[in-house]
Amino acid sequence: MEYEQRPSATGSTRRRLSKRPTRAWPDAYEERAALEAVASMPDSEIDTSDMPEVTDWSGAVRGGLYRPVKRLTSLRLDADLLEWFKRDGEGYQTRINAALRDYVQRHQG
């Protein structure tokens, strides 16, 4: 019987190999190893010759993939203030967060 050495969720590192056909895409371990190998290479050694050059950045959004860590909290707000944010429907918490972020950015010293 063939086994592979790979950590599992239960902590076991030995698993019987499956008889199922291999997938067409790399598994998470292979992908992570490949990404770490590229990350450790100097830029001059990375071959980008097969990538098309991007010349139009007009639709680009800076930080579009950034998602800050959110934390659940309880906050007491004046009723009229909360109603103002809720008047446009769903997303009022996001609007409150944006207003607070704007305030912090304007008042950072």
MDAnalysis code that builds the backbone (N, CA, C; Angstrom):
import MDAnalysis as mda
import numpy as np

u = mda.Universe.empty(327, n_residues=109, atom_resindex=np.repeat(np.arange(109), 3), trajectory=True)
u.add_TopologyAttr("name", ["N", "CA", "C"] * 109)
u.add_TopologyAttr("resid", np.arange(1, 110))
u.add_TopologyAttr("resname", ["MET", "GLU", "TYR", "GLU", "GLN", "ARG", "PRO", "SER", "ALA", "THR", "GLY", "SER", "THR", "ARG", "ARG", "ARG", "LEU", "SER", "LYS", "ARG", "PRO", "THR", "ARG", "ALA", "TRP", "PRO", "ASP", "ALA", "TYR", "GLU", "GLU", "ARG", "ALA", "ALA", "LEU", "GLU", "ALA", "VAL", "ALA", "SER", "MET", "PRO", "ASP", "SER", "GLU", "ILE", "ASP", "THR", "SER", "ASP", "MET", "PRO", "GLU", "VAL", "THR", "ASP", "TRP", "SER", "GLY", "ALA", "VAL", "ARG", "GLY", "GLY", "LEU", "TYR", "ARG", "PRO", "VAL", "LYS", "ARG", "LEU", "THR", "SER", "LEU", "ARG", "LEU", "ASP", "ALA", "ASP", "LEU", "LEU", "GLU", "TRP", "PHE", "LYS", "ARG", "ASP", "GLY", "GLU", "GLY", "TYR", "GLN", "THR", "ARG", "ILE", "ASN", "ALA", "ALA", "LEU", "ARG", "ASP", "TYR", "VAL", "GLN", "ARG", "HIS", "GLN", "GLY"])
u.atoms.positions = np.array([
    [0.839, -1.178, 0.000],
    [0.000, 0.000, 0.000],
    [0.884, 1.242, 0.000],
    [0.555, 2.229, -0.813],
    [1.351, 3.445, -0.896],
    [0.802, 4.499, 0.061],
    [1.724, 5.218, 0.698],
    [1.345, 6.296, 1.601],
    [2.079, 7.557, 1.193],
    [1.500, 8.683, 1.526],
    [2.179, 9.954, 1.305],
    [2.331, 10.655, 2.644],
    [3.366, 11.455, 2.777],
    [3.609, 12.217, 3.999],
    [3.049, 13.611, 3.814],
    [1.947, 13.887, 4.462],
    [1.307, 15.195, 4.341],
    [0.485, 15.429, 5.598],
    [0.652, 16.561, 6.272],
    [-0.122, 16.811, 7.488],
    [-1.611, 16.905, 7.183],
    [-2.410, 16.369, 8.080],
    [-3.860, 16.444, 7.904],
    [-4.470, 17.272, 9.025],
    [-5.755, 17.499, 8.955],
    [-6.453, 18.299, 9.976],
    [-6.401, 17.624, 11.333],
    [-6.301, 16.301, 11.377],
    [-6.279, 15.575, 12.645],
    [-4.878, 15.470, 13.225],
    [-3.867, 15.922, 12.478],
    [-2.496, 15.876, 12.961],
    [-1.716, 14.688, 12.430],
    [-2.404, 13.731, 11.849],
    [-1.735, 12.569, 11.263],
    [-0.961, 13.002, 10.023],
    [0.214, 12.432, 9.809],
    [0.993, 12.807, 8.628],
    [1.025, 11.698, 7.582],
    [0.434, 10.543, 7.879],
    [0.439, 9.435, 6.926],
    [-0.956, 9.205, 6.406],
    [-1.087, 9.170, 5.108],
    [-2.382, 9.000, 4.487],
    [-2.253, 8.006, 3.344],
    [-3.249, 7.176, 3.175],
    [-3.226, 6.241, 2.059],
    [-3.500, 6.997, 0.770],
    [-2.743, 6.699, -0.268],
    [-2.946, 7.357, -1.547],
    [-4.259, 6.900, -2.161],
    [-4.954, 7.835, -2.770],
    [-6.231, 7.546, -3.392],
    [-6.037, 6.875, -4.740],
    [-6.978, 6.041, -5.119],
    [-6.952, 5.403, -6.434],
    [-7.648, 6.272, -7.472],
    [-8.235, 7.385, -7.023],
    [-8.933, 8.283, -7.940],
    [-7.946, 8.947, -8.890],
    [-8.420, 9.329, -10.073],
    [-7.519, 10.023, -11.008],
    [-7.074, 11.368, -10.435],
    [-5.908, 11.805, -10.850],
    [-5.403, 13.079, -10.361],
    [-6.215, 14.230, -10.929],
    [-6.257, 15.319, -10.180],
    [-6.996, 16.503, -10.614],
    [-6.192, 17.269, -11.646],
    [-6.882, 18.079, -12.404],
    [-6.231, 18.882, -13.440],
    [-5.557, 20.114, -12.852],
    [-5.864, 20.482, -11.623],
    [-5.268, 21.660, -11.006],
    [-4.386, 21.225, -9.831],
    [-3.400, 22.035, -9.477],
    [-2.509, 21.647, -8.372],
    [-3.239, 21.731, -7.039],
    [-2.834, 20.894, -6.105],
    [-3.457, 20.997, -4.796],
    [-2.833, 22.158, -4.015],
    [-3.391, 22.461, -2.886],
    [-2.977, 23.638, -2.116],
    [-1.505, 23.571, -1.706],
    [-1.012, 22.385, -1.379],
    [0.378, 22.252, -0.956],
    [1.335, 22.569, -2.101],
    [1.038, 22.028, -3.292],
    [1.887, 22.279, -4.457],
    [1.852, 23.747, -4.846],
    [0.656, 24.327, -4.817],
    [0.522, 25.736, -5.187],
    [1.270, 26.631, -4.211],
    [1.142, 26.342, -2.914],
    [1.844, 27.144, -1.906],
    [3.354, 27.022, -2.091],
    [3.829, 25.815, -2.345],
    [5.266, 25.608, -2.546],
    [5.758, 26.384, -3.763],
    [4.973, 26.367, -4.847],
    [5.358, 27.102, -6.054],
    [5.373, 28.607, -5.790],
    [4.365, 29.106, -5.085],
    [4.311, 30.542, -4.778],
    [5.464, 30.959, -3.866],
    [5.795, 30.129, -2.890],
    [6.906, 30.442, -1.995],
    [8.234, 30.435, -2.750],
    [8.363, 29.508, -3.710],
    [9.594, 29.455, -4.508],
    [9.749, 30.727, -5.332],
    [8.665, 31.189, -5.943],
    [8.721, 32.425, -6.737],
    [8.964, 33.625, -5.828],
    [8.331, 33.643, -4.663],
    [8.498, 34.768, -3.737],
    [9.940, 34.898, -3.255],
    [10.639, 33.778, -3.166],
    [12.026, 33.830, -2.682],
    [13.024, 34.192, -3.780],
    [12.576, 34.217, -5.044],
    [13.469, 34.542, -6.163],
    [13.620, 36.053, -6.316],
    [14.807, 36.510, -6.709],
    [14.934, 37.934, -7.028],
    [14.155, 38.241, -8.307],
    [13.646, 39.459, -8.436],
    [12.845, 39.851, -9.596],
    [13.549, 39.572, -10.917],
    [14.868, 39.720, -10.943],
    [15.614, 39.538, -12.190],
    [15.584, 38.095, -12.695],
    [15.275, 37.134, -11.821],
    [15.247, 35.726, -12.220],
    [13.853, 35.231, -12.597],
    [12.822, 36.034, -12.420],
    [11.454, 35.615, -12.734],
    [11.179, 35.885, -14.202],
    [10.798, 34.832, -14.925],
    [10.536, 34.939, -16.367],
    [9.098, 35.420, -16.583],
    [8.950, 36.623, -17.084],
    [7.623, 37.180, -17.371],
    [7.411, 37.360, -18.864],
    [8.203, 36.670, -19.684],
    [8.139, 36.866, -21.131],
    [6.812, 36.413, -21.736],
    [6.108, 35.490, -21.066],
    [4.836, 35.017, -21.617],
    [3.642, 35.843, -21.134],
    [3.884, 36.878, -20.340],
    [2.806, 37.738, -19.846],
    [2.652, 38.949, -20.752],
    [1.432, 39.276, -21.144],
    [1.251, 40.479, -21.964],
    [1.509, 41.734, -21.126],
    [2.082, 42.735, -21.756],
    [2.352, 43.981, -21.058],
    [1.053, 44.771, -20.918],
    [0.788, 45.256, -19.717],
    [-0.414, 46.057, -19.476],
    [-0.066, 47.510, -19.757],
    [-0.780, 48.111, -20.697],
    [-0.508, 49.501, -21.048],
    [-1.663, 50.425, -20.677],
    [-2.836, 49.854, -20.427],
    [-3.999, 50.678, -20.075],
    [-4.391, 50.398, -18.632],
    [-4.101, 51.339, -17.749],
    [-4.407, 51.190, -16.333],
    [-5.608, 52.048, -15.935],
    [-6.386, 52.508, -16.906],
    [-7.491, 53.424, -16.608],
    [-8.573, 52.789, -15.736],
    [-8.750, 51.475, -15.804],
    [-9.781, 50.822, -14.989],
    [-9.241, 50.229, -13.704],
    [-7.973, 50.462, -13.415],
    [-7.354, 49.879, -12.230],
    [-7.879, 50.527, -10.960],
    [-7.982, 49.722, -9.917],
    [-8.434, 50.207, -8.612],
    [-7.351, 49.864, -7.606],
    [-6.810, 50.864, -6.952],
    [-5.762, 50.629, -5.967],
    [-6.376, 50.062, -4.690],
    [-5.818, 48.971, -4.211],
    [-6.291, 48.365, -2.967],
    [-7.629, 47.658, -3.106],
    [-8.036, 47.300, -4.307],
    [-9.333, 46.683, -4.525],
    [-9.472, 45.311, -3.896],
    [-8.369, 44.631, -3.651],
    [-8.419, 43.302, -3.044],
    [-8.156, 43.340, -1.546],
    [-7.850, 44.502, -1.016],
    [-7.554, 44.629, 0.413],
    [-8.838, 44.522, 1.220],
    [-8.854, 43.626, 2.192],
    [-10.004, 43.483, 3.076],
    [-9.504, 43.535, 4.507],
    [-9.707, 44.648, 5.194],
    [-9.205, 44.743, 6.567],
    [-9.936, 43.764, 7.486],
    [-9.276, 43.400, 8.557],
    [-9.868, 42.501, 9.544],
    [-11.014, 43.233, 10.231],
    [-12.153, 42.574, 10.298],
    [-13.317, 43.152, 10.973],
    [-13.439, 42.526, 12.351],
    [-13.943, 43.295, 13.306],
    [-14.121, 42.820, 14.659],
    [-15.538, 43.145, 15.109],
    [-16.215, 42.156, 15.658],
    [-17.567, 42.353, 16.150],
    [-17.521, 43.170, 17.434],
    [-18.349, 44.203, 17.503],
    [-18.385, 45.046, 18.695],
    [-19.794, 45.558, 18.913],
    [-20.029, 46.079, 20.081],
    [-21.313, 46.686, 20.395],
    [-21.064, 48.173, 20.591],
    [-21.912, 49.002, 19.991],
    [-21.692, 50.442, 20.013],
    [-23.026, 51.140, 20.232],
    [-23.085, 52.048, 21.156],
    [-24.315, 52.809, 21.394],
    [-24.244, 54.108, 20.597],
    [-25.247, 54.308, 19.735],
    [-25.327, 55.502, 18.907],
    [-26.631, 56.223, 19.202],
    [-26.641, 57.532, 18.993],
    [-27.889, 58.274, 19.115],
    [-28.874, 57.726, 18.090],
    [-30.151, 57.645, 18.480],
    [-31.177, 57.047, 17.623],
    [-31.281, 57.759, 16.278],
    [-31.237, 59.104, 16.294],
    [-31.378, 59.841, 15.038],
    [-30.185, 59.609, 14.107],
    [-29.001, 59.449, 14.683],
    [-27.804, 59.175, 13.897],
    [-27.903, 57.803, 13.235],
    [-28.333, 56.815, 13.996],
    [-28.485, 55.470, 13.449],
    [-29.548, 55.446, 12.352],
    [-30.652, 56.133, 12.560],
    [-31.706, 56.193, 11.536],
    [-31.204, 56.858, 10.261],
    [-30.362, 57.876, 10.395],
    [-29.812, 58.546, 9.220],
    [-29.014, 57.556, 8.362],
    [-28.175, 56.729, 9.013],
    [-27.377, 55.752, 8.267],
    [-28.249, 54.631, 7.698],
    [-29.332, 54.280, 8.400],
    [-30.204, 53.190, 7.953],
    [-31.184, 53.608, 6.860],
    [-31.367, 54.895, 6.637],
    [-32.406, 55.349, 5.710],
    [-32.205, 54.871, 4.268],
    [-30.961, 54.555, 3.899],
    [-30.685, 54.068, 2.545],
    [-30.724, 52.546, 2.455],
    [-31.153, 51.884, 3.525],
    [-31.308, 50.426, 3.496],
    [-30.056, 49.675, 3.897],
    [-29.910, 48.486, 3.296],
    [-28.782, 47.619, 3.639],
    [-27.449, 48.329, 3.445],
    [-26.479, 47.905, 4.252],
    [-25.144, 48.480, 4.144],
    [-24.899, 49.629, 5.104],
    [-25.815, 49.837, 6.036],
    [-25.638, 50.973, 6.951],
    [-24.395, 50.819, 7.814],
    [-24.050, 49.578, 8.187],
    [-22.850, 49.378, 8.994],
    [-21.595, 49.724, 8.190],
    [-21.612, 49.407, 6.915],
    [-20.497, 49.754, 6.037],
    [-20.385, 51.269, 5.914],
    [-21.517, 51.953, 5.819],
    [-21.496, 53.419, 5.732],
    [-20.996, 54.045, 7.029],
    [-21.360, 53.478, 8.168],
    [-20.857, 53.982, 9.454],
    [-19.343, 53.776, 9.513],
    [-18.881, 52.592, 9.092],
    [-17.444, 52.296, 9.082],
    [-16.701, 53.291, 8.187],
    [-17.264, 53.579, 6.999],
    [-16.618, 54.517, 6.069],
    [-16.549, 55.917, 6.672],
    [-17.615, 56.326, 7.354],
    [-17.625, 57.652, 7.978],
    [-16.576, 57.734, 9.090],
    [-16.467, 56.689, 9.873],
    [-15.455, 56.673, 10.941],
    [-14.047, 56.655, 10.357],
    [-13.834, 55.879, 9.291],
    [-12.517, 55.829, 8.658],
    [-12.139, 57.200, 8.100],
    [-13.099, 57.870, 7.460],
    [-12.866, 59.207, 6.917],
    [-12.485, 60.176, 8.030],
    [-13.189, 60.108, 9.142],
    [-12.893, 60.977, 10.288],
    [-11.465, 60.734, 10.791],
    [-11.103, 59.460, 10.938],
    [-9.760, 59.124, 11.446],
    [-8.696, 59.630, 10.487],
    [-8.882, 59.436, 9.182],
    [-7.883, 59.867, 8.196],
    [-7.703, 61.384, 8.212],
    [-8.811, 62.107, 8.410],
    [-8.696, 63.573, 8.444],
    [-8.077, 64.100, 9.729],
    [-8.120, 63.311, 10.788],
    [-7.630, 63.784, 12.074],
    [-6.334, 63.123, 12.541],
    [-5.722, 62.317, 11.681],
    [-4.444, 61.725, 12.055],
    [-3.367, 62.805, 12.037],
    [-2.489, 62.760, 13.012],
    [-1.494, 63.804, 13.138],
    [-0.197, 63.388, 12.651],
])
